[in-house]
């Protein structure tokens, strides 16, 4: 039996192609302000099967409503809870990438808010700014301190990645880790230095744990995070907190989410990087997150954890 020439050509073409199966990505902290953007972008990508890890059923319901994802794409669990790691849900199996978006989140101290409000009438009389935001104090909720969430919690997620056979872990961390005196480390501390702060120090400790874990990694240190809509900005990448010298040190959360997605598709390069954004000239199209990331990888720059 003769095989039609068209079929032979098609077979030859198919034999020369490498078929890439859709990847499965686990996003932790998927209900957070950055995590939900990462989850949403991946959920819209037909080449990716994404699963989100969230702390509460309320958050899961809202994320499902916003993204129209399936119930089987959401897992309600606390990454700091022993029970979760003792009974890992089957839906997480088969994941080949993990994006960690969990972070301790400070809240305003009620007492500092009360004291600040009490000063408003006097400030008005004396001609001062009525509400002094700098007088507000922040703290972390009980059992959601940086040491628990950003260090112990991230370490356990990295260990989970190993257990699941994941080969690429992407972490959304923060710039400022090279400076122990960064003001963010004072959040949660008392005047005498006691308390539950040092968020950047604990994030950095978790990063070092990942770097030494043997897993492939991409660690992203954003500058100040903004919730502004998508703008005509381009991402700027560097290392070792050099971008803190820039006048503009912030970046849109959506741009950070796009960097995470680009990192998933690029694959592990075992790199840590800092990022901010800048406005491009009117009429100029910003380069994509993938283009900027590829340029950085080609630059040969490396992050120095000895600083």
Helices and strands as residue ranges (DSSP letters): H 5-15, E 23-28, H 35-43, E 48-54, H 57-67, G 71-73, E 74-76, H 82-86, G 90-92, E 97-100, E 107-108, H 110-118, H 120-125, G 133-135, E 138-139, H 146-146, I 147-153, H 154-164, E 168-172, G 183-186, H 199-211, E 216-222, E 224-226, E 233-238, G 242-245, E 250-252, H 253-266, E 271-279, H 289-299
